[in-house]
């Protein structure tokens, strides 16, 4: 396992905050799991801070570029998100947006 060196102040802050997390989750958490959790949340938070101010067009262009470079992973992920979370109404809307409407869909409306 890799080791990292941090200042005493940061260590004390992270170690002290563990009790807050344990109270919220109502359970004790192993130190390694806790540190992994905190670092993961930190990366997620930093990514949000960097990405959230971007305009929708910039984000869409970024996804297009990623799709060009990694089509199976990116488009597979998008398909998975649609499969898990899109309502029937949303699916019909998607069909209209991409120009694929079946006769059954038109008759059911």
The 8 nearest C-alpha neighbors of each residue, nearest first, counted from 0:
[[1, 2, 3, 31, 35, 34, 32, 4],
 [2, 0, 3, 4, 31, 35, 34, 5],
 [1, 3, 0, 4, 5, 31, 34, 35],
 [4, 2, 5, 1, 0, 6, 10, 34],
 [3, 5, 2, 6, 10, 7, 9, 1],
 [6, 4, 9, 10, 3, 7, 8, 11],
 [5, 7, 8, 9, 10, 4, 11, 12],
 [6, 8, 10, 9, 11, 5, 12, 4],
 [7, 9, 11, 6, 10, 12, 5, 13],
 [10, 8, 12, 6, 11, 7, 13, 5],
 [9, 11, 7, 13, 12, 8, 14, 6],
 [12, 10, 14, 8, 9, 13, 15, 7],
 [11, 13, 9, 15, 10, 14, 16, 8],
 [14, 12, 16, 10, 15, 11, 9, 17],
 [15, 13, 11, 17, 16, 12, 10, 18],
 [14, 16, 12, 17, 13, 11, 18, 19],
 [15, 17, 13, 19, 18, 14, 12, 20],
 [18, 16, 20, 19, 15, 14, 21, 13],
 [17, 19, 21, 16, 20, 22, 15, 14],
 [20, 18, 22, 16, 17, 21, 23, 15],
 [21, 19, 23, 17, 22, 18, 24, 16],
 [22, 20, 18, 24, 26, 27, 23, 19],
 [21, 23, 25, 19, 20, 24, 18, 26],
 [22, 24, 20, 25, 21, 19, 26, 18],
 [23, 25, 21, 26, 22, 20, 27, 19],
 [26, 24, 22, 23, 21, 27, 20, 28],
 [25, 27, 21, 24, 28, 22, 23, 20],
 [26, 28, 21, 29, 25, 24, 22, 18],
 [29, 27, 33, 30, 26, 21, 32, 17],
 [28, 30, 32, 31, 33, 27, 34, 17],
 [29, 31, 33, 32, 34, 28, 35, 17],
 [32, 30, 34, 33, 29, 35, 28, 36],
 [33, 31, 35, 29, 30, 34, 36, 28],
 [32, 34, 36, 30, 31, 35, 29, 28],
 [33, 35, 37, 31, 36, 32, 38, 30],
 [36, 34, 32, 38, 33, 37, 39, 31],
 [35, 37, 33, 39, 34, 38, 32, 40],
 [38, 36, 34, 40, 39, 35, 41, 33],
 [37, 39, 41, 35, 40, 36, 34, 42],
 [40, 38, 36, 42, 41, 37, 35, 43],
 [41, 39, 43, 37, 38, 42, 44, 36],
 [40, 42, 38, 44, 39, 43, 37, 45],
 [41, 43, 45, 39, 44, 40, 46, 38],
 [44, 42, 40, 46, 41, 45, 47, 39],
 [43, 45, 41, 47, 42, 46, 40, 48],
 [46, 44, 48, 42, 47, 43, 41, 49],
 [45, 47, 43, 49, 48, 44, 50, 42],
 [46, 48, 44, 50, 45, 49, 51, 43],
 [49, 47, 45, 46, 50, 51, 44, 52],
 [48, 50, 46, 47, 51, 45, 52, 53],
 [49, 51, 47, 53, 52, 48, 46, 58],
 [50, 52, 47, 53, 48, 49, 54, 46],
 [53, 51, 50, 54, 49, 48, 47, 55],
 [54, 52, 51, 50, 57, 55, 58, 49],
 [53, 55, 57, 56, 58, 52, 51, 59],
 [54, 56, 58, 57, 59, 53, 60, 52],
 [57, 55, 59, 54, 58, 60, 53, 61],
 [58, 56, 60, 54, 55, 59, 61, 53],
 [57, 59, 61, 55, 60, 56, 62, 54],
 [60, 58, 56, 62, 61, 57, 55, 63],
 [61, 59, 63, 57, 62, 58, 56, 64],
 [60, 62, 58, 64, 59, 63, 57, 65],
 [63, 61, 65, 59, 60, 64, 66, 58],
 [64, 62, 66, 60, 61, 65, 59, 67],
 [63, 65, 67, 61, 66, 62, 60, 68],
 [64, 66, 62, 68, 67, 63, 69, 61],
 [67, 65, 70, 63, 69, 64, 73, 68],
 [66, 68, 64, 65, 70, 69, 63, 62],
 [67, 69, 65, 66, 70, 64, 63, 73],
 [68, 70, 66, 72, 65, 67, 71, 73],
 [71, 69, 66, 73, 72, 74, 67, 68],
 [72, 70, 75, 74, 73, 69, 66, 76],
 [71, 73, 75, 70, 69, 74, 76, 66],
 [74, 72, 76, 70, 66, 75, 71, 69],
 [73, 75, 77, 76, 70, 71, 72, 78],
 [76, 74, 78, 72, 71, 73, 77, 79],
 [75, 77, 79, 73, 74, 78, 72, 80],
 [78, 76, 74, 80, 79, 75, 81, 73],
 [79, 77, 75, 81, 76, 80, 82, 74],
 [80, 78, 82, 76, 77, 81, 83, 75],
 [81, 79, 77, 83, 82, 78, 84, 76],
 [82, 80, 85, 78, 84, 79, 83, 77],
 [81, 83, 79, 80, 84, 78, 85, 77],
 [84, 82, 80, 81, 79, 85, 78, 86],
 [83, 85, 81, 82, 80, 86, 79, 89],
 [86, 84, 81, 89, 90, 82, 83, 87],
 [85, 87, 89, 88, 90, 84, 81, 91],
 [86, 88, 90, 89, 91, 85, 92, 84],
 [89, 87, 91, 86, 90, 92, 85, 93],
 [88, 90, 92, 86, 91, 87, 85, 93],
 [89, 91, 93, 87, 92, 88, 85, 86],
 [92, 90, 94, 88, 93, 89, 87, 95],
 [91, 93, 89, 95, 90, 94, 96, 88],
 [94, 92, 96, 90, 91, 95, 89, 97],
 [95, 93, 99, 91, 92, 97, 96, 100],
 [94, 96, 98, 92, 93, 97, 99, 100],
 [97, 95, 93, 94, 98, 92, 99, 91],
 [96, 98, 94, 95, 99, 93, 100, 92],
 [99, 97, 95, 96, 94, 100, 93, 101],
 [100, 98, 94, 97, 95, 101, 96, 93],
 [99, 101, 94, 95, 98, 104, 102, 105],
 [102, 100, 104, 103, 99, 105, 94, 106],
 [101, 103, 105, 104, 106, 100, 107, 99],
 [102, 104, 106, 101, 105, 107, 100, 108],
 [105, 103, 107, 101, 102, 106, 100, 108],
 [104, 106, 102, 103, 107, 108, 101, 100],
 [107, 105, 103, 108, 104, 102, 101, 100],
 [108, 106, 104, 105, 103, 102, 101, 91],
 [107, 106, 105, 104, 103, 91, 102, 88]]
